[in-house]
Amino acid sequence: MSPHILKSGKVHYPESDGKPMAETDIHRDLMLEAIEAVRERFRDEPNFYVSGNLFVYYEEGDPEKVVAPDFFAVRGVPRGQRRIYKVWEEVKGPEVVLELTSPTTHLEDLGNKRAIYEVLGVSEYFICDPLVKASQPNLRGFRLKEGVLQPIPESRREQGLQVFASEVLGLELHGSGSTLRWVDPLTGKPLPTRQEIRQRADEEKQRADEERERAEKERARAEAAIAENVRLRAELERLRRPPGG
């Protein structure tokens, strides 16, 4: 009996293969930042699912038909926690995929995975080599055309960064070496990650607390000055009164 067939006869779709989620700290950090930034960007859209390092099963009944993109996004699929992603249940596969490649995965990312993403109908596919050991240039983009993920040119170079446009997300992907950020093309600013948002909120709260403390001190000084003025006026009136008056 196949190890994926349970005693009940149901097919088991594993949630993990026991391998590390990323080859290096850089790969892991960039993956999490990419996921968090886009997830935060579309947090108000209930039918916009963003995830990564999650098993995506694409053929019902065959647990061997699986791929785990480092990052993927899909419109029309409800937000929410998932342990695995079954394309036949979600009705829709990933639309945008980002893989953080390495010398050991580069050929797989360019070959077999790319072919799988074509079958899945992935609209846009980006490959980044953060250690710049497997490819030059280190950021590549592909767009689905007539069923084939064809290379797309960079939109431009900006401050030494390669820039690719994502038509699906309405964002730009800027990358060079270990730098990889999703950018809002309207503002030209990188999308903040949740960590950066929390840090910004903490800084704003600290500034607000400092401003409130400063205002309270100013108010206390003003109240003290008014009280002293009242005391001095009373003392002056007392001194002006004639003796015995």
C-alpha positions as a Markdown table, in Angstrom:
| # | Residue | x | y | z |
|---|---|---|---|---|
| 1 | Met | 0.0 | 0.0 | 0.0 |
| 2 | Ser | 1.2 | 3.5 | -0.8 |
| 3 | Pro | 2.5 | 5.4 | 2.2 |
| 4 | His | 0.1 | 8.1 | 1.2 |
| 5 | Ile | -3.0 | 5.9 | 1.4 |
| 6 | Leu | -4.5 | 5.7 | 4.9 |
| 7 | Lys | -6.2 | 2.7 | 6.4 |
| 8 | Ser | -9.5 | 4.4 | 5.7 |
| 9 | Gly | -8.6 | 4.4 | 2.1 |
| 10 | Lys | -8.3 | 8.2 | 2.0 |
| 11 | Val | -5.3 | 9.9 | 0.4 |
| 12 | His | -2.9 | 11.6 | 2.8 |
| 13 | Tyr | -1.4 | 14.9 | 1.7 |
| 14 | Pro | 1.6 | 15.6 | 3.9 |
| 15 | Glu | 2.1 | 19.1 | 5.3 |
| 16 | Ser | 5.9 | 18.9 | 5.4 |
| 17 | Asp | 8.8 | 16.9 | 4.0 |
| 18 | Gly | 11.0 | 17.5 | 7.0 |
| 19 | Lys | 13.4 | 19.8 | 5.1 |
| 20 | Pro | 14.4 | 23.3 | 6.3 |
| 21 | Met | 12.1 | 26.1 | 5.1 |
| 22 | Ala | 15.1 | 27.9 | 3.5 |
| 23 | Glu | 18.7 | 27.1 | 2.6 |
| 24 | Thr | 20.2 | 30.2 | 4.4 |
| 25 | Asp | 19.1 | 33.0 | 6.8 |
| 26 | Ile | 19.1 | 35.4 | 3.8 |
| 27 | His | 16.7 | 33.1 | 1.8 |
| 28 | Arg | 14.4 | 32.7 | 4.9 |
| 29 | Asp | 14.4 | 36.4 | 5.7 |
| 30 | Leu | 13.7 | 37.6 | 2.2 |
| 31 | Met | 10.9 | 35.0 | 1.8 |
| 32 | Leu | 9.2 | 36.1 | 5.0 |
| 33 | Glu | 9.6 | 39.8 | 4.1 |
| 34 | Ala | 8.1 | 39.3 | 0.7 |
| 35 | Ile | 5.1 | 37.4 | 2.1 |
| 36 | Glu | 4.5 | 39.9 | 4.9 |
| 37 | Ala | 4.8 | 43.0 | 2.7 |
| 38 | Val | 2.2 | 41.8 | 0.1 |
| 39 | Arg | -0.1 | 40.3 | 2.7 |
| 40 | Glu | -0.1 | 43.6 | 4.6 |
| 41 | Arg | -0.6 | 45.5 | 1.3 |
| 42 | Phe | -3.8 | 43.6 | 0.6 |
| 43 | Arg | -5.0 | 43.0 | 4.1 |
| 44 | Asp | -8.4 | 44.7 | 3.4 |
| 45 | Glu | -9.2 | 42.4 | 0.5 |
| 46 | Pro | -10.9 | 39.3 | 1.9 |
| 47 | Asn | -10.4 | 37.3 | -1.3 |
| 48 | Phe | -6.7 | 37.7 | -1.8 |
| 49 | Tyr | -4.5 | 34.9 | -0.5 |
| 50 | Val | -0.8 | 35.4 | 0.0 |
| 51 | Ser | 1.5 | 32.6 | 1.4 |
| 52 | Gly | 4.8 | 30.8 | 0.9 |
| 53 | Asn | 6.7 | 27.7 | 1.8 |
| 54 | Leu | 3.4 | 25.9 | 1.7 |
| 55 | Phe | 2.7 | 22.6 | -0.1 |
| 56 | Val | 0.6 | 23.2 | -3.2 |
| 57 | Tyr | -1.0 | 20.0 | -4.4 |
| 58 | Tyr | -2.2 | 20.3 | -8.0 |
| 59 | Glu | -3.6 | 16.8 | -8.9 |
| 60 | Glu | -6.3 | 15.2 | -6.8 |
| 61 | Gly | -5.4 | 11.7 | -5.6 |
| 62 | Asp | -1.7 | 12.0 | -6.3 |
| 63 | Pro | 0.4 | 13.5 | -3.4 |
| 64 | Glu | 3.5 | 13.3 | -5.5 |
| 65 | Lys | 2.1 | 16.2 | -7.6 |
| 66 | Val | 3.2 | 18.9 | -5.3 |
| 67 | Val | 5.3 | 22.1 | -5.3 |
| 68 | Ala | 6.1 | 24.5 | -2.5 |
| 69 | Pro | 6.7 | 28.1 | -3.8 |
| 70 | Asp | 8.7 | 30.4 | -1.6 |
| 71 | Phe | 6.1 | 33.1 | -2.2 |
| 72 | Phe | 2.8 | 33.0 | -4.1 |
| 73 | Ala | -0.3 | 35.1 | -4.4 |
| 74 | Val | -3.7 | 34.5 | -5.8 |
| 75 | Arg | -6.8 | 36.7 | -6.2 |
| 76 | Gly | -10.3 | 35.3 | -5.8 |
| 77 | Val | -9.3 | 32.9 | -3.0 |
| 78 | Pro | -10.4 | 33.8 | 0.6 |
| 79 | Arg | -7.8 | 34.8 | 3.1 |
| 80 | Gly | -7.2 | 32.5 | 6.1 |
| 81 | Gln | -4.9 | 29.9 | 7.6 |
| 82 | Arg | -4.1 | 26.8 | 5.6 |
| 83 | Arg | -1.9 | 23.9 | 6.3 |
| 84 | Ile | -1.7 | 22.9 | 2.6 |
| 85 | Tyr | -3.2 | 24.2 | -0.6 |
| 86 | Lys | -5.2 | 21.9 | -2.9 |
| 87 | Val | -5.8 | 23.5 | -6.3 |
| 88 | Trp | -8.9 | 21.4 | -7.0 |
| 89 | Glu | -10.5 | 22.6 | -3.8 |
| 90 | Glu | -9.5 | 26.2 | -4.1 |
| 91 | Val | -10.5 | 26.1 | -7.8 |
| 92 | Lys | -7.6 | 28.4 | -8.6 |
| 93 | Gly | -3.9 | 28.0 | -8.6 |
| 94 | Pro | -1.2 | 30.6 | -7.7 |
| 95 | Glu | -1.1 | 33.6 | -10.0 |
| 96 | Val | 2.2 | 35.1 | -9.0 |
| 97 | Val | 5.1 | 33.0 | -7.8 |
| 98 | Leu | 8.6 | 34.0 | -6.5 |
| 99 | Glu | 11.3 | 31.5 | -5.9 |
| 100 | Leu | 14.5 | 32.3 | -4.0 |
| 101 | Thr | 17.0 | 30.1 | -5.8 |
| 102 | Ser | 20.4 | 28.7 | -5.0 |
| 103 | Pro | 23.1 | 26.6 | -6.8 |
| 104 | Thr | 21.3 | 23.5 | -5.6 |
| 105 | Thr | 17.8 | 24.5 | -6.8 |
| 106 | His | 18.5 | 26.8 | -9.7 |
| 107 | Leu | 18.1 | 24.2 | -12.5 |
| 108 | Glu | 15.0 | 22.9 | -10.8 |
| 109 | Asp | 13.5 | 26.4 | -10.5 |
| 110 | Leu | 14.2 | 27.2 | -14.2 |
| 111 | Gly | 13.2 | 23.8 | -15.5 |
| 112 | Asn | 10.8 | 21.5 | -13.7 |
| 113 | Lys | 9.2 | 24.0 | -11.5 |
| 114 | Arg | 8.8 | 26.5 | -14.3 |
| 115 | Ala | 7.0 | 23.7 | -16.3 |
| 116 | Ile | 4.7 | 23.0 | -13.4 |
| 117 | Tyr | 3.9 | 26.6 | -13.0 |
| 118 | Glu | 3.0 | 26.7 | -16.7 |
| 119 | Val | 0.6 | 23.8 | -16.2 |
| 120 | Leu | -0.9 | 25.6 | -13.2 |
| 121 | Gly | -1.4 | 28.7 | -15.3 |
| 122 | Val | 0.8 | 31.0 | -13.1 |
| 123 | Ser | 0.6 | 34.4 | -14.7 |
| 124 | Glu | 4.0 | 35.7 | -13.4 |
| 125 | Tyr | 7.0 | 34.0 | -12.2 |
| 126 | Phe | 10.1 | 35.6 | -10.6 |
| 127 | Ile | 13.3 | 34.0 | -9.7 |
| 128 | Cys | 15.8 | 35.7 | -7.3 |
| 129 | Asp | 19.3 | 34.4 | -6.5 |
| 130 | Pro | 20.2 | 36.4 | -3.4 |
| 131 | Leu | 23.7 | 35.0 | -3.1 |
| 132 | Val | 24.4 | 35.6 | -6.8 |
| 133 | Lys | 26.0 | 32.2 | -7.2 |
| 134 | Ala | 23.8 | 30.5 | -9.6 |
| 135 | Ser | 22.8 | 33.1 | -12.2 |
| 136 | Gln | 23.5 | 36.5 | -13.7 |
| 137 | Pro | 21.5 | 38.6 | -13.5 |
| 138 | Asn | 20.3 | 37.5 | -10.1 |
| 139 | Leu | 16.6 | 38.5 | -10.7 |
| 140 | Arg | 14.6 | 37.2 | -13.6 |
| 141 | Gly | 11.0 | 37.6 | -14.6 |
| 142 | Phe | 8.6 | 35.5 | -16.7 |
| 143 | Arg | 5.1 | 36.1 | -17.9 |
| 144 | Leu | 2.6 | 33.5 | -19.2 |
| 145 | Lys | 1.9 | 33.9 | -22.9 |
| 146 | Glu | 0.1 | 31.3 | -24.9 |
| 147 | Gly | 0.6 | 28.8 | -22.1 |
| 148 | Val | 4.4 | 29.4 | -21.8 |
| 149 | Leu | 6.2 | 31.4 | -19.1 |
| 150 | Gln | 8.3 | 33.6 | -21.4 |
| 151 | Pro | 11.1 | 35.8 | -20.1 |
| 152 | Ile | 10.2 | 39.5 | -19.7 |
| 153 | Pro | 12.7 | 42.4 | -19.8 |
| 154 | Glu | 13.5 | 44.5 | -16.8 |
| 155 | Ser | 11.4 | 47.6 | -16.7 |
| 156 | Arg | 14.5 | 49.6 | -15.8 |
| 157 | Arg | 17.5 | 49.8 | -13.5 |
| 158 | Glu | 17.1 | 52.1 | -10.5 |
| 159 | Gln | 20.0 | 52.8 | -8.2 |
| 160 | Gly | 21.7 | 49.6 | -9.2 |
| 161 | Leu | 18.5 | 47.5 | -8.6 |
| 162 | Gln | 16.8 | 45.5 | -11.3 |
| 163 | Val | 13.1 | 46.5 | -11.6 |
| 164 | Phe | 10.3 | 44.2 | -12.8 |
| 165 | Ala | 6.7 | 45.1 | -13.0 |
| 166 | Ser | 4.0 | 42.7 | -11.7 |
| 167 | Glu | 0.8 | 43.4 | -13.7 |
| 168 | Val | -1.2 | 41.1 | -11.4 |
| 169 | Leu | -0.2 | 42.8 | -8.2 |
| 170 | Gly | 0.2 | 46.3 | -9.5 |
| 171 | Leu | 3.6 | 46.4 | -7.8 |
| 172 | Glu | 7.2 | 46.4 | -8.8 |
| 173 | Leu | 9.9 | 44.0 | -7.6 |
| 174 | His | 13.2 | 45.6 | -7.0 |
| 175 | Gly | 16.3 | 43.4 | -6.5 |
| 176 | Ser | 20.0 | 43.2 | -6.5 |
| 177 | Gly | 22.0 | 40.6 | -4.5 |
| 178 | Ser | 20.5 | 40.1 | -1.1 |
| 179 | Thr | 18.2 | 43.1 | -1.6 |
| 180 | Leu | 14.7 | 42.2 | -2.6 |
| 181 | Arg | 11.7 | 44.5 | -2.0 |
| 182 | Trp | 8.1 | 44.9 | -3.4 |
| 183 | Val | 7.7 | 48.6 | -4.2 |
| 184 | Asp | 4.6 | 50.7 | -4.8 |
| 185 | Pro | 5.1 | 52.2 | -8.3 |
| 186 | Leu | 2.9 | 55.2 | -7.4 |
| 187 | Thr | 5.0 | 56.3 | -4.4 |
| 188 | Gly | 8.3 | 54.7 | -5.3 |
| 189 | Lys | 8.5 | 53.4 | -1.7 |
| 190 | Pro | 9.1 | 49.8 | -0.6 |
| 191 | Leu | 6.1 | 48.1 | 0.9 |
| 192 | Pro | 6.7 | 47.9 | 4.7 |
| 193 | Thr | 6.8 | 44.5 | 6.3 |
| 194 | Arg | 4.7 | 43.9 | 9.5 |
| 195 | Gln | 7.9 | 44.2 | 11.5 |
| 196 | Glu | 8.6 | 47.6 | 10.0 |
| 197 | Ile | 5.0 | 48.6 | 10.5 |
| 198 | Arg | 5.2 | 47.6 | 14.2 |
| 199 | Gln | 8.4 | 49.5 | 14.6 |
| 200 | Arg | 6.9 | 52.6 | 13.0 |
| 201 | Ala | 3.9 | 52.3 | 15.3 |
| 202 | Asp | 6.2 | 52.0 | 18.3 |
| 203 | Glu | 8.2 | 55.1 | 17.2 |
| 204 | Glu | 5.0 | 57.1 | 16.6 |
| 205 | Lys | 3.7 | 56.0 | 20.0 |
| 206 | Gln | 7.0 | 57.0 | 21.6 |
| 207 | Arg | 6.8 | 60.4 | 19.9 |
| 208 | Ala | 3.2 | 60.9 | 21.0 |
| 209 | Asp | 4.1 | 60.0 | 24.6 |
| 210 | Glu | 7.0 | 62.4 | 24.5 |
| 211 | Glu | 4.8 | 65.2 | 23.1 |
| 212 | Arg | 2.1 | 64.5 | 25.7 |
| 213 | Glu | 4.7 | 64.6 | 28.5 |
| 214 | Arg | 6.1 | 67.9 | 27.1 |
| 215 | Ala | 2.5 | 69.3 | 26.9 |
| 216 | Glu | 1.8 | 68.3 | 30.4 |
| 217 | Lys | 5.0 | 69.9 | 31.6 |
| 218 | Glu | 4.2 | 73.1 | 29.7 |
| 219 | Arg | 0.7 | 73.1 | 31.2 |
| 220 | Ala | 2.1 | 72.6 | 34.7 |
| 221 | Arg | 4.5 | 75.4 | 34.2 |
| 222 | Ala | 1.7 | 77.7 | 32.9 |
| 223 | Glu | -0.5 | 76.8 | 35.9 |
| 224 | Ala | 2.4 | 77.5 | 38.3 |
| 225 | Ala | 3.1 | 80.8 | 36.6 |
| 226 | Ile | -0.6 | 81.8 | 36.9 |
| 227 | Ala | -0.7 | 80.8 | 40.5 |
| 228 | Glu | 2.5 | 82.8 | 41.2 |
| 229 | Asn | 1.0 | 85.8 | 39.4 |
| 230 | Val | -2.1 | 85.6 | 41.6 |
| 231 | Arg | 0.0 | 85.3 | 44.7 |
| 232 | Leu | 2.1 | 88.3 | 43.7 |
| 233 | Arg | -1.0 | 90.4 | 42.9 |
| 234 | Ala | -2.5 | 89.5 | 46.3 |
| 235 | Glu | 0.8 | 90.4 | 48.0 |
| 236 | Leu | 1.0 | 93.7 | 46.1 |
| 237 | Glu | -2.6 | 94.6 | 47.1 |
| 238 | Arg | -1.7 | 93.8 | 50.7 |
| 239 | Leu | 1.3 | 96.1 | 50.6 |
| 240 | Arg | -0.8 | 98.9 | 49.1 |
| 241 | Arg | -3.4 | 98.9 | 51.8 |
| 242 | Pro | -2.7 | 101.7 | 54.4 |
| 243 | Pro | -1.8 | 100.6 | 57.9 |
| 244 | Gly | -4.9 | 99.7 | 59.9 |
| 245 | Gly | -7.0 | 99.8 | 56.7 |
